[in-house]
Amino acid sequence: MKIMDGLAKSLAPACLAAAMAFSLAGCGSKGPLDPKDPVSLTVWHYYNGSQQAAFDTLVEEFNDTVGRELGIYVQGYSQGSVSDLETAVRDAINGKVGADHMPDIFSSYADTAYEVEQAGALANLSDYLSQEDLERYVDSYIEEGRIAADGSLRIFPTAKSTEIMMLNKTDWEPFAQATGAALDDLATIEGVAATAKAYYEWTDGLTPDIPGDGRAFYGRDAMANYFIIGMQQLGVEIFQVENGAVTLNTPKEELRRLWENYYIPMVKGYFGAYGSFRSDDVKTGDILAYTGSTTSAMYFPDQVELEEGSHPIDYLVLPAPEFEGGRHCAVQQGAGMVVSKSDQRHEYASVEFLKWFTQPENNLRFGCVAGYLPVMKEAASAQRLDSAIADQGLSVAPKTYDCLTTVFSGAEDMTLYTNKSFQNGSAARKVLEYNLADQAAADRTAVAASVAQGMSLEEASADYVSEAAFEQWYDGFCGALDAAVNK
């Protein structure tokens, strides 16, 4: 943090100069811009493949139209992965030898943006957006971006996502016909767990000469979301943040429900996690369904590849399951764009580009590529999506289209949630991501080994799913979370 403090001090003169420039600037329609003396903007992002191509196309269109008219020229650069981008930003902030200068705009998740904001390195976007501007965006997206101590906006919403369930319809159907399993059972997390147990037992019964070889039915990406949203559905905000200070809420009974509906099915082999992502596990036939981001739809496989051969599969997109009797709440996620603190011309120009990029017709073009949700209220509907596809001749993958329309259809009854940013938030999220998942994976390996040696599943898993086992995990989990927040 000493490096951050030093940076904040070094930025002070620049900030003062920017403030003076702002106060002296004219109030014309083009603000401080001059088409005869265009401002050049650098954008760092983590888009690759089709996402990068879509972004580059929009940047080129902006430069040739609105940008030319206003005097703004934008250049976008992919930094690779999200992790690579965060490293590049930190290196630039800290003045690391060989690092590039800070870009004018960069993609950022809230935790990283909060860190940069603490250094005083982000522009106050509220200076450049009217109340009318702000009201066009989904309220919770704007609220997520208010990470400054005074509540002003620092993160501009550009592309968001939430979670859905993807299902291998082809291999679901024989199981459903044989057992009476219904899609409605998958609406709740408890229903998913019960269905997974039935699937394990059904597949185990297909090979009666090989006991204990049942297959997993379900998995999930992003365990941190399971904790944050699961607890929210049960009426508990696990990270309660006020004025930058966090209070941990870890009531035992609510966390028991999370443990019982993830850890126990994992240990018994009803759930699974094998590859880097659960879409990988669907492809290898290790699971039939998963909960993941809307952006994962493009990775859902068209066929299952087994040792004995492959076969094509169809899919279904379903709403993400919720805890029975809980609130209708889903995760709000996805990086926004932040603007580096510099001078009024660059900051103003940056916001003008972001406003253009998030116009419904442009935002939908970008979001259609990867399952991102548009950020303006008027764009978040199946009708507006269909209009954009027809008017602009867009080519949208069926899985992505079904994913977006599934979310749109349930949006009125759904509350999107993301916790507010706080110091050490990234470390706390890692505890949620790995603590239970790593233990479940290790314990599943031990249980499977015992079953392979002739022990029944119930006998092999008994000690792992006991009350004593839960108490031990609960104490360790709470201790790890507290240590992460207070390190």
Residue pairs with C-beta under 8 A, 6 or more apart in sequence:
1 118
3 93
3 94
4 93
4 115
4 118
4 119
5 119
7 93
7 94
7 119
7 120
7 121
8 119
8 120
8 121
11 119
11 120
11 121
11 341
12 120
14 341
14 342
14 343
15 120
15 341
17 343
18 341
18 342
18 343
18 344
18 347
21 32
21 343
21 344
21 345
22 127
22 344
25 31
25 32
25 344
26 32
30 70
30 71
31 348
31 352
32 344
32 345
32 348
33 39
33 70
33 71
33 72
33 345
33 348
33 349
33 352
34 71
35 68
35 69
35 70
35 71
36 71
37 71
38 67
38 71
38 72
38 73
39 71
39 72
39 73
39 345
39 346
39 349
40 73
40 75
41 72
41 73
41 74
41 75
41 104
41 105
41 346
41 349
41 350
41 353
42 75
42 77
42 103
42 104
42 105
43 59
43 74
43 75
43 76
43 77
43 103
43 104
43 105
43 106
43 337
43 353
44 76
44 77
44 79
44 85
44 88
44 89
44 103
44 105
44 106
44 107
45 52
45 55
45 76
45 77
45 78
45 79
45 85
45 106
45 107
46 78
46 79
46 80
46 81
46 82
46 84
46 85
46 107
46 335
47 54
47 55
47 78
47 107
48 78
48 80
50 369
50 370
51 366
51 369
51 370
52 76
52 78
53 369
54 365
54 366
54 369
55 76
55 366
56 76
58 357
58 362
58 365
58 366
59 74
59 75
59 76
62 72
62 74
62 353
62 356
62 357
63 72
63 73
63 74
66 72
66 352
66 356
67 73
67 74
67 353
70 349
70 352
71 349
72 349
72 352
72 353
74 353
77 103
79 85
79 88
82 107
82 109
82 335
85 106
85 107
86 108
86 112
88 99
88 100
89 102
89 106
89 108
89 112
89 116
91 99
91 100
92 99
92 100
92 101
92 102
92 103
93 102
93 116
93 119
93 121
102 121
102 340
103 340
104 339
104 340
104 342
104 346
104 349
104 350
105 337
105 338
105 339
105 340
105 350
105 353
105 354
106 337
106 338
106 340
107 158
107 335
107 336
107 337
108 116
108 155
108 335
108 336
108 337
108 338
109 335
110 144
110 145
110 147
110 155
110 336
110 418
110 421
110 425
111 421
111 425
111 426
111 429
112 426
113 122
113 147
113 154
113 155
113 336
113 338
113 421
114 147
114 421
114 422
114 423
114 425
116 122
116 338
117 147
117 148
117 154
118 423
120 341
121 340
121 341
122 148
122 154
122 338
122 339
122 340
122 341
123 154
123 338
123 339
123 340
123 341
123 342
123 347
123 350
124 148
124 152
124 153
124 154
125 145
125 152
125 153
125 154
125 155
125 156
125 339
125 351
126 152
126 153
127 152
127 347
128 347
128 348
128 351
129 153
129 351
129 355
133 355
134 142
134 153
136 376
136 377
136 378
137 157
137 358
137 375
137 376
137 377
138 157
138 160
138 375
138 376
138 377
138 380
138 416
140 332
140 415
140 416
140 417
140 418
141 157
141 160
141 332
141 336
141 375
142 153
142 157
144 155
144 157
144 332
144 336
144 418
144 420
145 153
145 154
145 155
145 156
145 157
145 336
146 152
146 153
146 154
147 154
147 155
147 420
147 421
148 154
149 243
149 244
154 338
155 336
155 337
155 338
156 336
156 337
156 338
156 339
156 351
156 354
156 358
157 336
157 358
157 375
158 335
158 336
158 337
158 354
158 357
158 358
158 363
158 375
159 334
159 335
159 336
159 363
159 366
159 367
159 372
159 373
159 375
160 332
160 333
160 334
160 372
160 373
160 375
161 293
161 294
161 295
161 333
161 334
161 371
161 372
161 373
162 293
162 294
162 320
162 330
162 331
162 332
162 333
162 373
162 407
162 416
163 222
163 225
163 229
163 291
163 292
163 293
163 294
163 320
163 330
163 331
164 291
164 292
164 293
164 294
164 297
164 317
164 318
164 319
164 320
164 403
164 406
164 407
165 186
165 289
165 290
165 291
165 317
165 318
165 319
165 320
165 321
166 279
166 282
166 289
166 290
166 292
166 296
166 297
166 300
166 315
166 316
166 317
166 318
167 183
167 186
167 288
167 289
167 315
167 316
167 317
167 318
168 282
168 288
168 289
168 304
168 313
168 314
168 315
169 313
169 314
169 315
169 316
170 311
170 312
170 313
170 314
171 285
171 288
171 304
171 313
172 181
172 288
172 289
172 316
175 181
175 199
175 202
175 203
175 288
176 182
176 183
178 202
179 198
179 199
179 202
181 195
181 198
181 199
183 316
183 318
184 191
185 191
185 192
185 194
185 195
186 192
186 195
186 289
186 318
186 321
187 318
187 319
187 321
187 322
188 321
188 322
188 323
188 324
189 230
189 261
189 321
189 322
189 323
189 324
190 261
190 323
190 324
191 321
191 324
192 217
192 218
192 261
192 289
192 321
193 261
193 264
193 265
193 270
193 271
195 217
195 218
196 216
196 217
196 218
196 265
196 270
196 271
197 265
197 268
197 270
199 214
199 215
199 216
199 217
199 270
199 288
200 214
200 215
200 216
200 217
200 268
200 269
200 270
201 214
202 214
203 213
203 214
203 215
204 211
204 212
204 213
204 214
204 215
207 213
211 451
212 451
212 452
212 456
212 457
214 269
214 270
215 269
215 285
215 286
215 287
216 269
216 270
216 271
216 272
216 281
216 286
216 287
217 270
217 271
217 287
217 288
217 289
218 265
218 270
218 271
218 272
218 287
218 288
218 289
218 290
218 291
219 271
219 272
219 273
219 278
219 281
219 287
219 289
219 290
219 291
220 226
220 262
220 271
220 278
220 290
220 291
220 292
221 277
221 278
221 290
221 291
221 292
221 293
221 296
222 292
222 293
222 331
222 433
223 262
223 432
223 433
223 434
223 436
223 437
224 429
224 430
224 432
224 433
225 331
225 333
226 258
226 262
226 432
227 238
227 258
227 432
228 238
228 239
228 331
228 417
228 418
228 419
228 432
229 329
229 330
229 331
229 417
230 257
230 258
230 323
231 237
231 238
231 249
231 254
231 255
231 258
232 238
232 327
232 329
232 417
233 322
233 323
233 326
233 327
233 328
233 329
234 254
234 257
234 323
234 326
234 327
235 254
235 326
235 327
236 249
236 251
236 254
237 249
237 419
238 248
238 249
238 250
238 419
238 432
239 246
239 247
239 248
239 249
239 419
239 420
239 422
239 425
239 428
240 246
240 247
240 248
240 249
241 247
241 419
241 420
241 421
241 422
244 422
244 423
245 422
246 422
246 423
246 425
246 428
246 485
248 478
248 481
248 482
248 485
250 477
250 478
250 481
252 474
255 474
255 477
256 470
256 474
257 323
258 436
259 436
259 470
259 473
259 474
261 323
262 271
262 436
262 440
263 436
263 439
263 440
263 443
263 465
263 473
264 461
264 465
265 271
266 272
266 273
266 440
266 441
266 443
266 444
267 440
267 443
267 444
267 447
267 461
267 464
267 465
268 444
268 447
268 457
268 461
268 465
269 444
269 447
269 448
269 457
271 287
272 281
272 286
272 287
273 281
273 437
273 441
274 280
274 281
274 284
274 286
275 281
275 283
275 284
275 286
277 292
277 296
277 299
278 287
278 290
278 291
278 292
278 296
279 290
279 292
279 296
279 299
279 300
279 301
281 287
281 290
282 288
282 289
282 290
282 300
282 301
282 304
283 301
283 303
283 304
283 305
284 304
284 305
284 306
285 304
285 305
285 306
291 320
291 321
293 333
293 371
294 371
294 372
294 373
294 403
294 404
294 407
295 334
295 370
295 371
295 372
296 371
297 317
297 371
297 397
297 399
297 400
297 402
297 403
298 370
298 371
298 397
298 399
298 400
300 315
300 399
301 313
302 312
302 313
303 310
303 311
303 312
303 313
304 310
304 311
304 313
315 399
317 399
317 402
317 403
317 406
318 406
319 406
319 410
320 330
322 328
322 329
327 415
328 413
328 414
328 415
329 414
329 415
329 416
329 417
330 414
330 415
330 416
330 417
331 416
331 417
331 418
332 416
332 417
332 418
333 418
334 372
334 373
337 354
339 347
339 350
339 351
339 354
340 346
341 347
356 362
357 363
357 366
358 374
358 375
358 376
359 376
360 374
360 376
360 378
360 379
360 384
360 388
361 388
361 391
361 392
363 374
363 375
363 376
363 379
364 374
364 379
364 384
364 385
364 388
364 394
365 388
365 392
365 394
366 372
367 373
367 374
367 404
368 385
368 388
368 389
368 394
368 396
368 400
368 401
368 404
369 400
370 400
371 400
371 403
371 404
373 380
373 404
373 407
374 380
374 384
378 384
379 385
380 408
380 411
381 408
382 404
382 405
382 408
382 409
385 401
385 404
385 405
385 408
388 394
389 396
419 425
422 428
422 485
424 484
424 485
424 486
424 487
427 484
427 485
427 487
428 481
428 484
428 485
430 484
431 477
431 480
431 481
431 484
432 481
435 476
435 477
435 480
435 481
436 473
436 477
439 473
443 464
446 464
447 457
447 460
447 461
447 464
448 460
450 459
450 460
451 457
451 460
463 469
